């Protein structure tokens, strides 16, 4: 009797864990839609709707070599960015302040950026990945 309860408990814990993991992750399609809305609300003012930015002032996100470092990309959105950077061979030295987005919003906008304007990424950026990025 007690062995049966033990195995039932183990089974229940495993089932709940698997269910949580299957249903708690946002599908990429939904993330891209949410990310586009966030991009248009918070990012397009500087980086423009086409992601091309403004030469010498706001770096491009379209076909951007800066995006290859996912952790740096997430960190710059999460905490802001200041100081000189080089994007596609061009120097930029502006300040990007944190927009106050939560980790889920950041994951959505990063997924959108990584899959727009000639960028393509096979990796799904999850809220957990964003949470793991520290200053």
Secondary structure, 3 states (H helix, E strand, C coil): CHHHHHHHHHHHHHHHHHHHHHHHCCCHHHHHHHHHHHHHHHCHHHHCCCCCCECCCECCCCCCHHHHCHHHHHHHHHHCEECCEEECCEEECCEECCCCCCHHHHHHHHHHHHCCCCCCCCCCCCHHHHHHCCC
